Amino acid sequence: MKSLFYGRSGKWIRRGALILLDMAFVFLAVYCSMLLRFDGHITKMQYGYTMRWMPAIIAVYAICSVAGGVYDMMWRYAGGPEFFRLAMVYGASCLITLLLNTVINWHISRPVLVMTAIIMLILVVSSRFIWRWLRGAFTRDGKKRQTRILIVGAGEGGAYAVRICQQNRANFGTPVAFVDDNPMKRHMRVSGIPVCGTVDDIPEIVKQKSIDEIIVAVPGTHGERLTEIISLCKSTRCRTRILSDPNDVDRAGKATAFRELNTSDFLSRAEVALDMDMIRGYLTDQVVMVTGGGGSIGSEICRQIMRFGPKKLLVFDIYENCAYELECELRQRYGNDCPVAVLIGSIRDRKRLDEVFEAWKPSVVFHAAAHKHVPLMEISPGEAVKNNVFGTLNLLESASRHGVKRFVQLSTDKAVNPTNVMGATKRITEMLLQAFARHTDMKCMAVRFGNVLGSHGSVIPLFEAQIRKGGPVTLTHPDITRYFMTIPEAAQLVLQAGGLAQSGAIYVLDMGEPVKIIDLARKLIRFYGYEPGVDMEITIIGLRPGEKLYEELMMDRESAGVTRTAHDKIFVAPPLDFNEEAFQRQLDVLKAAADRDDDQAIVEGLMDIVKTYHPNRDMLAG
């Protein structure tokens, strides 16, 4: 029966049934209007005139309804726009019947015709919404208990969340209560749902109302306050989700109203304020290339770039799987004809780089391709040098030969006083960048920041995997600290720094206060509903090769000359002088050592170039 009503042929059955119902409503609306107009005493003459022209009135309403698209509306998802359209349709029907009443001389009271339109609107809207309520009130078997939902935030976000749930109760459940910290909203109702208390009352309301799920719908809240709200929700052991950004699209390209919480939510900070005009000025209608574009940070840079309408976005990566997934995501969001091209290749391949630059002629390059995993690069220093140092050199040379206007290199706080190979190689790339800035017209700049939450190989995914397996959570040292920012925040600030365009500059991002990793581990354990030291152990395993207790964003010599930029979260470290002829000779020695995979010679070559590099004794011993 359901397939008959909702199948392909059922569309016309449904329309026909609704038209017949609405014709009956027209008759009822006219009769009610006459009763109201004549105080319940309808004369035979007036009744006769009205019934004589009743088919014409019904025809007018039917024609206007079909022409106005009333029977194309999906009332399951109806809201204000649908109500407004219905009002316009019945307003037009009223005007036409009034005109015919005058021209043809129907002898029907004009107030009757006006009230008919009003009553018709009430009857149709009521019938549709009653049907929607009845349809949502029962599940398929009529017995399944609906998920009971508590919504945090009784503002616009909360009202939107209620509307989504009410339109599809079978999938989302039934909202039964709000909490909101605004005392003026206490005991009031939003979309028919009561505001039962404040955020602090969540545990008590969960028990009183038998809540199964909590939806956090406070879009403007970030940082510590959002952390507090989420921690309180998670303490109830209820499933907790958060209202999605309507513009967000998941990997499959499907928009989701509510998403699962992630670590960025409870470690978030205030939203970054960007100078959109500055970024738009150098990205819109330009060919933009992102090396390492399929990686966690590179892919987010690509997503942010697409917001500014590039002429072409080139995703350059050696690993095709992630790049392909990113391409599918962008085409789902922006359409199959969106200006994205995935190019497979390595920055170590000079010929491939020249082919790409010659064919596509990018004017802006974001360089995010690098080997970044510290312990692995300690084991394979030659690969770190070949990729990070000489791959970057290849890219700089090819970019400058082919007229690239702006080159933005992603660097790291590990380049400051490095204790590991990866950090030393990134410091050399900063020096390469400054050398090219002095001798080419290409504007070259580096952006230095700390750890990025959720990026491949970072500590958060490791902790999450350990927690899912039941623990223990392993920590290298109880006092270790790191700077953190979210992937979107890092990507946005990289684009902003690129817009500042001070050639040779090393931009340093404001990472906030460093975070103790043991505190991060405890938060994450509680985030998953466990208690540190009770349900989940934290085990200290010792520092890994090349790892240090704390990171620095600037060297001592840089700190003295650091300057602010127009953006309050971006600073400029002063360029440090170095002998370029000696630097070139040192690079030649380093390349020869890397070509013959002489690890000890590589480490000594890095120390010769980066005077602040202090490797551990095992590296010096070979």
C-alpha positions as CSV (number, residue, x, y, z in Angstrom):
1,M,0.0,0.0,0.0
2,K,2.9,2.3,0.9
3,S,4.6,1.6,-2.4
4,L,1.4,2.3,-4.3
5,F,1.0,5.7,-2.6
6,Y,4.7,6.8,-2.7
7,G,5.9,5.1,-6.0
8,R,6.1,6.7,-9.4
9,S,2.5,6.2,-10.2
10,G,1.5,7.0,-6.6
11,K,2.7,10.6,-7.2
12,W,-0.4,11.2,-9.4
13,I,-2.7,9.3,-7.0
14,R,-1.5,11.5,-4.2
15,R,-2.0,14.6,-6.2
16,G,-5.5,13.6,-7.2
17,A,-6.4,12.7,-3.6
18,L,-5.2,16.1,-2.4
19,I,-7.1,18.0,-5.2
20,L,-10.3,16.2,-4.2
21,L,-9.7,16.9,-0.5
22,D,-9.0,20.6,-1.3
23,M,-12.2,20.8,-3.4
24,A,-14.2,19.6,-0.4
25,F,-12.3,22.2,1.7
26,V,-13.4,24.9,-0.8
27,F,-17.1,23.9,-0.4
28,L,-16.6,23.8,3.4
29,A,-14.8,27.2,3.5
30,V,-17.6,28.8,1.4
31,Y,-20.3,27.4,3.7
32,C,-18.5,28.5,6.9
33,S,-17.9,31.9,5.4
34,M,-21.7,32.3,4.7
35,L,-22.5,31.2,8.3
36,L,-20.0,33.8,9.6
37,R,-21.2,36.6,7.3
38,F,-24.9,36.1,8.0
39,D,-24.6,35.1,11.7
40,G,-25.8,31.6,11.0
41,H,-29.0,32.7,9.1
42,I,-28.5,32.0,5.4
43,T,-31.4,33.1,3.2
44,K,-32.6,30.7,0.4
45,M,-31.7,33.3,-2.2
46,Q,-28.2,33.8,-1.0
47,Y,-27.7,30.0,-0.7
48,G,-29.1,29.5,-4.1
49,Y,-26.8,32.1,-5.8
50,T,-23.8,30.6,-4.0
51,M,-24.5,27.0,-4.9
52,R,-25.1,28.0,-8.5
53,W,-21.6,29.4,-8.8
54,M,-19.9,26.9,-6.4
55,P,-18.4,24.8,-9.3
56,A,-16.8,28.0,-10.7
57,I,-15.4,28.9,-7.3
58,I,-14.0,25.4,-6.8
59,A,-12.5,25.5,-10.4
60,V,-10.7,28.8,-9.7
61,Y,-9.1,27.5,-6.5
62,A,-8.2,24.2,-8.2
63,I,-6.6,25.9,-11.2
64,C,-4.7,28.4,-9.0
65,S,-3.5,25.7,-6.7
66,V,-2.1,23.6,-9.6
67,A,-0.6,26.6,-11.3
68,G,0.9,27.8,-8.0
69,G,2.7,24.5,-7.3
70,V,0.7,23.6,-4.2
71,Y,0.7,19.9,-5.1
72,D,4.5,20.0,-5.7
73,M,5.3,20.9,-2.1
74,M,7.0,18.4,0.2
75,W,4.9,19.0,3.3
76,R,7.1,16.7,5.3
77,Y,9.7,19.5,5.1
78,A,7.5,22.5,4.8
79,G,8.1,25.7,6.6
80,G,7.7,29.5,6.2
81,P,8.3,29.6,2.4
82,E,5.6,27.0,1.7
83,F,3.1,28.8,3.9
84,F,3.9,32.1,2.1
85,R,3.4,30.4,-1.3
86,L,0.0,29.0,-0.2
87,A,-1.1,32.4,1.1
88,M,-0.2,33.9,-2.3
89,V,-2.1,31.2,-4.2
90,Y,-5.3,31.7,-2.1
91,G,-4.9,35.5,-2.3
92,A,-4.8,35.2,-6.1
93,S,-7.9,32.9,-6.0
94,C,-9.7,35.4,-3.8
95,L,-9.0,38.3,-6.3
96,I,-10.1,36.2,-9.3
97,T,-13.4,35.2,-7.6
98,L,-14.0,38.8,-6.6
99,L,-13.4,39.9,-10.2
100,L,-15.7,37.3,-11.6
101,N,-18.4,38.2,-9.0
102,T,-18.3,41.8,-10.3
103,V,-18.0,41.1,-14.0
104,I,-20.5,38.2,-14.3
105,N,-22.6,39.4,-11.4
106,W,-22.7,36.3,-9.2
107,H,-24.6,38.1,-6.5
108,I,-22.4,36.6,-3.8
109,S,-21.4,38.7,-0.8
110,R,-17.9,39.9,-1.2
111,P,-16.9,39.3,2.5
112,V,-17.9,35.7,1.9
113,L,-15.4,35.4,-0.9
114,V,-12.7,37.0,1.1
115,M,-13.3,34.9,4.2
116,T,-13.4,31.8,1.9
117,A,-9.7,32.4,1.1
118,I,-8.7,32.8,4.7
119,I,-10.6,29.7,5.9
120,M,-9.2,27.8,3.0
121,L,-5.7,28.7,4.0
122,I,-6.4,27.6,7.6
123,L,-8.0,24.3,6.5
124,V,-5.3,23.3,4.1
125,V,-2.3,24.2,6.4
126,S,-4.0,22.5,9.3
127,S,-4.7,19.3,7.4
128,R,-1.1,19.1,6.1
129,F,0.5,19.7,9.4
130,I,-1.8,17.3,11.2
131,W,-0.9,14.6,8.7
132,R,2.8,15.3,9.2
133,W,2.4,15.1,12.9
134,L,0.5,11.9,12.8
135,R,3.0,10.4,10.3
136,G,5.9,11.3,12.5
137,A,4.2,10.3,15.8
138,F,4.2,6.6,14.8
139,T,7.1,4.4,13.6
140,R,6.6,1.7,11.1
141,D,5.5,-0.9,13.6
142,G,3.8,1.6,15.9
143,K,5.6,0.3,19.0
144,K,9.2,1.4,18.7
145,R,10.2,4.0,21.4
146,Q,11.4,7.3,20.0
147,T,14.8,8.6,21.0
148,R,14.3,11.3,23.5
149,I,16.5,14.4,22.8
150,L,17.8,17.2,25.0
151,I,18.9,20.3,23.0
152,V,21.6,22.6,24.4
153,G,20.9,26.1,23.3
154,A,17.4,27.6,22.9
155,G,18.4,30.1,20.2
156,E,18.2,29.9,16.4
157,G,20.5,26.9,16.3
158,G,18.2,25.1,18.8
159,A,15.1,26.0,16.9
160,Y,16.7,24.7,13.7
161,A,17.7,21.4,15.4
162,V,14.1,20.9,16.6
163,R,12.7,21.5,13.1
164,I,15.1,19.0,11.6
165,C,14.1,16.4,14.3
166,Q,10.4,17.0,13.9
167,Q,10.6,16.6,10.1
168,N,12.2,13.2,10.5
169,R,11.5,11.7,13.9
170,A,12.1,8.1,12.7
171,N,15.8,8.9,12.0
172,F,16.5,11.6,14.6
173,G,14.1,11.1,17.5
174,T,11.9,13.5,19.5
175,P,13.1,16.7,21.2
176,V,11.6,16.9,24.7
177,A,13.6,19.6,26.4
178,F,16.0,22.6,26.0
179,V,18.6,24.0,28.3
180,D,19.9,27.5,27.9
181,D,22.0,29.8,30.2
182,N,19.8,32.8,29.4
183,P,17.6,33.2,32.5
184,M,14.9,35.0,30.5
185,K,14.2,31.8,28.6
186,R,13.6,29.6,31.6
187,H,10.1,28.0,31.6
188,M,9.5,29.4,28.1
189,R,8.9,27.2,25.0
190,V,10.7,27.2,21.7
191,S,8.9,25.4,18.8
192,G,6.7,23.9,21.5
193,I,9.6,22.4,23.5
194,P,10.1,23.7,27.1
195,V,13.3,25.3,28.4
196,C,13.9,23.3,31.5
197,G,17.0,24.8,33.0
198,T,20.6,25.8,32.4
199,V,23.6,23.9,31.1
200,D,24.6,23.1,34.7
201,D,21.2,21.2,35.1
202,I,22.0,18.8,32.2
203,P,22.7,15.7,34.4
204,E,19.5,16.2,36.4
205,I,17.3,16.8,33.3
206,V,18.8,13.7,31.7
207,K,17.5,11.7,34.6
208,Q,14.1,13.4,34.9
209,K,13.3,13.3,31.2
210,S,14.9,9.9,30.4
211,I,17.1,11.5,27.8
212,D,18.8,9.2,25.3
213,E,20.7,11.8,23.2
214,I,22.0,15.4,23.6
215,I,22.4,17.7,20.7
216,V,24.6,20.8,21.2
217,A,23.2,23.6,19.2
218,V,25.3,26.7,20.2
219,P,27.1,27.7,17.0
220,G,28.7,30.8,18.4
221,T,30.4,29.0,21.4
222,H,34.0,28.1,21.3
223,G,37.0,27.5,23.5
224,E,36.7,26.7,27.2
225,R,32.9,27.2,27.4
226,L,32.3,24.7,24.6
227,T,34.7,22.3,26.4
228,E,32.7,22.7,29.6
229,I,29.4,22.0,27.9
230,I,30.7,18.9,26.0
231,S,32.4,17.5,29.2
232,L,29.1,17.9,31.1
233,C,27.1,16.2,28.3
234,K,29.6,13.3,28.0
235,S,29.5,12.8,31.8
236,T,25.8,11.7,31.4
237,R,26.9,8.8,29.1
238,C,24.3,9.9,26.6
239,R,25.1,10.0,23.0
240,T,26.2,13.6,22.3
241,R,26.2,15.2,18.8
242,I,26.7,18.8,17.6
243,L,24.8,20.8,15.1
244,S,26.6,20.8,11.8
245,D,27.5,23.9,9.8
246,P,24.8,23.8,7.0
247,N,27.7,24.3,4.5
248,D,29.6,21.2,5.7
249,V,29.6,18.1,3.5
250,D,30.9,14.8,4.6
251,R,33.3,12.6,2.7
252,A,30.5,10.9,0.8
253,G,29.2,14.3,-0.2
254,K,26.1,14.0,1.9
255,A,25.0,16.9,4.1
256,T,24.4,15.9,7.7
257,A,22.3,17.9,10.2
258,F,24.1,16.6,13.2
259,R,27.7,15.3,13.5
260,E,29.6,13.3,16.0
261,L,31.8,15.2,18.3
262,N,35.5,15.4,17.6
263,T,38.6,16.5,19.5
264,S,38.6,19.8,17.8
265,D,35.3,20.6,19.6
266,F,36.6,20.3,23.1
267,L,40.0,21.8,22.3
268,S,38.6,24.6,20.2
269,R,39.4,28.3,20.5
270,A,37.7,31.4,19.4
271,E,37.0,31.5,15.7
272,V,39.8,33.0,13.5
273,A,38.8,36.4,12.0
274,L,40.1,36.6,8.5
275,D,40.7,39.5,6.1
276,M,38.6,38.0,3.3
277,D,39.3,40.8,0.9
278,M,43.1,40.4,1.2
279,I,42.9,36.6,0.6
280,R,40.4,37.0,-2.2
281,G,42.8,39.5,-3.8
282,Y,45.5,36.9,-4.5
283,L,43.4,33.7,-4.9
284,T,40.3,34.6,-7.0
285,D,40.6,33.7,-10.7
286,Q,44.2,32.5,-10.1
287,V,45.7,29.1,-10.8
288,V,46.7,27.8,-7.4
289,M,48.9,24.7,-6.7
290,V,49.1,22.9,-3.4
291,T,51.8,20.3,-3.0
292,G,51.0,17.5,-0.6
293,G,47.4,18.6,-1.3
294,G,46.0,15.2,-0.3
295,G,47.4,15.4,3.2
296,S,45.5,16.4,6.3
297,I,46.7,20.1,6.2
298,G,47.1,20.3,2.5
299,S,43.6,19.1,1.8
300,E,42.2,21.6,4.3
301,I,44.1,24.4,2.5
302,C,42.5,23.2,-0.8
303,R,39.0,23.3,0.8
304,Q,39.6,26.9,2.0
305,I,41.0,28.0,-1.3
306,M,37.9,26.8,-3.1
307,R,35.8,29.3,-1.1
308,F,37.6,32.1,-2.9
309,G,36.9,31.0,-6.5
310,P,40.2,30.1,-8.0
311,K,40.5,29.8,-11.8
312,K,42.1,26.3,-11.2
313,L,43.1,24.4,-8.1
314,L,46.0,21.9,-8.7
315,V,46.2,19.2,-6.1
316,F,49.7,17.8,-6.4
317,D,50.6,14.7,-4.4
318,I,52.5,11.5,-4.7
319,Y,49.8,9.5,-2.8
320,E,46.8,9.1,-5.1
321,N,44.2,7.7,-2.7
322,C,43.8,10.8,-0.4
323,A,44.1,13.1,-3.4
324,Y,41.3,11.2,-5.2
325,E,39.1,11.3,-2.1
326,L,39.6,15.1,-1.8
327,E,38.7,15.5,-5.5
328,C,35.5,13.5,-5.0
329,E,34.6,15.6,-2.0
330,L,35.2,18.9,-3.8
331,R,33.2,17.9,-6.8
332,Q,30.3,16.8,-4.6
333,R,30.3,20.2,-2.9
334,Y,31.0,22.5,-5.9
335,G,29.7,20.3,-8.9
336,N,31.4,18.1,-11.4
337,D,32.6,21.1,-13.4
338,C,34.5,22.7,-10.4
339,P,38.0,23.8,-11.4
340,V,40.0,21.1,-9.6
341,A,42.8,18.9,-11.1
342,V,44.6,16.1,-9.3
343,L,48.2,15.7,-10.5
344,I,50.2,12.8,-9.2
345,G,54.0,13.3,-8.8
346,S,56.8,13.9,-6.4
347,I,58.7,17.1,-5.6
348,R,61.9,15.0,-5.9
349,D,61.2,14.7,-9.7
350,R,62.4,17.8,-11.4
351,K,61.1,16.8,-14.8
352,R,57.6,16.2,-13.5
353,L,57.6,19.5,-11.7
354,D,58.7,21.4,-14.9
355,E,55.9,19.5,-16.9
356,V,53.3,20.6,-14.4
357,F,54.4,24.3,-14.2
358,E,54.7,24.5,-18.0
359,A,51.3,23.0,-18.7
360,W,49.3,24.7,-15.9
361,K,51.2,27.9,-15.2
362,P,50.2,28.4,-11.5
363,S,50.7,31.8,-10.1
364,V,50.4,30.8,-6.4
365,V,52.0,27.7,-4.8
366,F,51.4,26.4,-1.3
367,H,54.1,23.9,-0.4
368,A,52.8,21.3,2.2
369,A,54.6,18.2,0.9
370,A,57.1,16.9,3.4
371,H,58.2,14.0,5.5
372,K,57.2,15.1,9.0
373,H,57.2,12.1,11.3
374,V,60.0,12.8,13.8
375,P,61.0,9.3,14.9
376,L,60.8,7.8,11.4
377,M,63.0,10.6,10.0
378,E,65.6,9.8,12.7
379,I,65.8,6.3,11.3
380,S,65.9,7.5,7.7
381,P,67.7,10.9,7.7
382,G,68.6,10.5,4.0
383,E,65.0,10.4,2.9
384,A,64.1,13.4,5.0
385,V,67.0,15.4,3.4
386,K,66.1,14.2,-0.2
387,N,62.4,15.1,0.2
388,N,62.3,18.0,2.6
389,V,65.4,19.9,1.5
390,F,66.1,19.0,-2.1
391,G,62.5,18.4,-3.0
392,T,61.8,21.9,-1.8
393,L,64.8,23.2,-3.7
394,N,63.5,21.6,-6.9
395,L,60.1,23.2,-6.4
396,L,61.6,26.6,-5.7
397,E,63.7,26.5,-8.8
398,S,60.9,25.2,-11.1
399,A,58.4,27.8,-9.6
400,S,60.8,30.7,-10.1
401,R,61.7,29.6,-13.7
402,H,58.0,29.4,-14.7
403,G,56.8,32.8,-13.3
404,V,55.1,31.9,-10.0
405,K,54.3,35.1,-8.2
406,R,53.8,33.8,-4.7
407,F,55.3,30.8,-2.9
408,V,54.1,29.9,0.6
409,Q,56.1,27.2,2.5
410,L,54.6,25.4,5.5
411,S,57.1,25.2,8.3
412,T,57.1,24.0,11.9
413,D,58.1,25.0,15.4
414,K,60.5,22.0,15.3
415,A,62.7,24.1,13.0
416,V,63.5,26.2,16.0
417,N,66.6,24.9,17.9
418,P,65.9,21.5,16.4
419,T,66.9,18.3,18.2
420,N,65.7,16.1,15.3
421,V,66.4,15.6,11.6
422,M,63.0,16.6,10.5
423,G,63.2,20.0,12.3
424,A,66.7,20.6,10.9
425,T,65.5,19.9,7.3
426,K,62.6,22.3,7.8
427,R,65.0,25.0,9.1
428,I,67.1,24.6,5.9
429,T,63.9,25.0,3.8
430,E,63.3,28.4,5.6
431,M,66.9,29.4,4.6
432,L,66.3,28.3,1.0
433,L,63.2,30.4,0.9
434,Q,65.0,33.5,2.1
435,A,67.8,33.0,-0.4
436,F,65.3,32.8,-3.3
437,A,63.4,35.8,-1.9
438,R,66.6,37.9,-2.3
439,H,67.4,36.8,-5.9
440,T,64.0,36.3,-7.6
441,D,60.9,38.3,-8.2
442,M,58.8,35.5,-6.7
443,K,57.5,36.5,-3.3
444,C,58.6,33.7,-0.9
445,M,57.4,33.2,2.6
446,A,57.3,30.5,5.3
447,V,54.5,30.0,7.8
448,R,55.7,28.4,11.1
449,F,53.2,26.7,13.4
450,G,53.0,23.9,16.0
451,N,51.1,20.6,16.1
452,V,47.8,20.3,14.3
453,L,45.0,18.5,16.0
454,G,43.9,15.4,14.1
455,S,46.6,15.5,11.4
456,H,48.1,12.2,10.2
457,G,50.7,11.0,12.6
458,S,49.7,13.4,15.4
459,V,49.2,12.4,19.0
460,I,45.4,12.6,19.0
461,P,44.7,9.8,16.6
462,L,47.2,7.6,18.5
463,F,45.4,8.3,21.8
464,E,42.0,7.6,20.3
465,A,43.1,4.3,18.8
466,Q,44.5,3.3,22.2
467,I,41.4,4.3,24.1
468,R,39.1,2.3,21.6
469,K,41.2,-0.7,22.3
470,G,40.8,-0.3,26.1
471,G,44.1,1.3,26.9
472,P,46.6,2.0,28.2
473,V,47.2,5.4,26.8
474,T,51.0,5.8,26.3
475,L,52.8,9.1,27.1
476,T,56.5,9.7,26.5
477,H,57.0,12.0,29.5
478,P,54.7,13.5,32.2
479,D,56.0,17.0,31.6
480,I,56.0,17.2,27.8
481,T,54.1,20.2,26.3
482,R,53.1,21.1,22.8
483,Y,51.4,23.9,20.9
484,F,48.2,22.9,19.2
485,M,45.7,24.4,16.7
486,T,42.9,22.8,14.7
487,I,43.4,21.9,11.0
488,P,40.9,24.6,9.8
489,E,42.5,27.2,11.9
490,A,46.0,26.4,10.6
491,A,44.8,26.4,7.0
492,Q,43.0,29.7,7.4
493,L,46.0,31.4,8.9
494,V,48.3,30.0,6.2
495,L,46.0,31.6,3.6
496,Q,46.0,34.9,5.6
497,A,49.8,34.9,5.9
498,G,50.1,34.3,2.1
499,G,48.1,37.5,1.6
500,L,50.5,39.6,3.7
501,A,53.2,38.9,0.9
502,Q,56.3,40.1,2.6
503,S,58.9,38.3,0.6
504,G,61.5,36.4,2.7
505,A,59.4,36.6,5.8
506,I,58.9,33.8,8.2
507,Y,55.4,34.2,9.6
508,V,54.8,32.8,13.1
509,L,51.3,31.9,14.1
510,D,49.9,32.6,17.5
511,M,49.4,29.1,18.9
512,G,48.0,30.2,22.3
513,E,49.4,28.6,25.4
514,P,51.3,25.3,25.2
515,V,49.3,22.3,26.3
516,K,50.6,19.6,28.6
517,I,50.2,16.3,26.8
518,I,49.2,14.5,30.0
519,D,46.3,17.0,30.4
520,L,45.3,16.4,26.8
521,A,45.3,12.6,27.4
522,R,43.1,13.0,30.5
523,K,40.6,15.2,28.6
524,L,40.5,12.7,25.7
525,I,39.9,9.8,28.1
526,R,37.0,11.6,29.7
527,F,35.7,12.6,26.3
528,Y,35.2,8.9,25.6
529,G,33.4,8.3,28.9
530,Y,36.2,6.9,31.0
531,E,38.0,8.1,34.1
532,P,41.8,8.4,33.9
533,G,43.6,6.1,36.4
534,V,40.3,4.3,37.1
535,D,38.8,3.0,33.9
536,M,41.9,3.8,31.7
537,E,45.5,3.9,32.6
538,I,48.2,6.3,31.4
539,T,51.6,4.7,30.9
540,I,54.9,6.7,30.6
541,I,57.2,5.1,28.0
542,G,60.0,7.7,27.7
543,L,61.0,10.2,25.1
544,R,61.3,9.0,21.5
545,P,64.4,9.6,19.3
546,G,64.6,13.3,18.4
547,E,61.8,14.4,20.8
548,K,62.1,17.2,23.3
549,L,60.0,18.2,26.2
550,Y,58.9,21.5,24.8
551,E,58.8,23.3,21.5
552,E,59.6,26.9,20.6
553,L,58.1,29.1,17.9
554,M,61.1,31.4,17.6
555,M,64.8,31.3,18.2
556,D,66.3,33.7,20.7
557,R,67.8,35.9,18.0
558,E,64.4,36.1,16.3
559,S,62.4,36.9,19.4
560,A,64.2,40.2,19.8
561,G,63.2,41.5,16.4
562,V,59.7,40.0,16.0
563,T,57.1,42.4,14.7
564,R,53.3,42.3,14.5
565,T,51.4,42.1,11.3
566,A,47.9,43.6,10.4
567,H,46.5,40.2,11.7
568,D,46.6,39.8,15.5
569,K,47.4,36.0,15.2
570,I,50.4,36.4,12.8
571,F,53.8,37.7,13.7
572,V,56.9,38.1,11.5
573,A,60.3,36.7,12.6
574,P,63.2,38.8,11.3
575,P,65.3,37.2,8.5
576,L,68.7,36.0,9.8
577,D,71.8,36.7,7.8
578,F,73.8,33.8,6.5
579,N,76.6,33.5,4.0
580,E,75.0,32.3,0.8
581,E,78.2,31.0,-0.9
582,A,79.0,28.9,2.2
583,F,75.4,27.8,2.3
584,Q,75.6,26.5,-1.3
585,R,78.8,24.6,-0.6
586,Q,77.2,23.1,2.5
587,L,74.2,22.0,0.5
588,D,76.4,20.3,-2.0
589,V,78.1,18.4,0.8
590,L,74.8,17.4,2.3
591,K,73.4,16.3,-1.1
592,A,76.4,14.1,-1.7
593,A,76.0,12.5,1.8
594,A,72.3,11.9,1.1
595,D,73.0,10.4,-2.3
596,R,75.3,7.8,-0.8
597,D,72.9,7.3,2.3
598,D,75.7,8.0,4.8
599,D,73.6,8.7,7.9
600,Q,76.4,10.1,10.0
601,A,77.6,12.4,7.2
602,I,74.1,13.6,6.7
603,V,73.7,14.5,10.4
604,E,77.1,16.2,10.4
605,G,76.0,18.1,7.3
606,L,72.8,19.3,8.9
607,M,74.8,20.4,12.0
608,D,77.1,22.4,9.7
609,I,74.2,24.3,8.1
610,V,71.9,24.6,11.1
611,K,74.1,25.7,14.0
612,T,71.3,25.4,16.5
613,Y,70.7,21.7,15.6
614,H,71.7,19.4,18.5
615,P,71.0,15.8,17.7
616,N,71.0,13.1,20.3
617,R,74.2,11.1,20.9
618,D,72.9,8.0,19.1
619,M,72.6,10.0,15.9
620,L,76.2,11.3,16.3
621,A,77.4,7.8,17.0
622,G,75.8,6.6,13.7
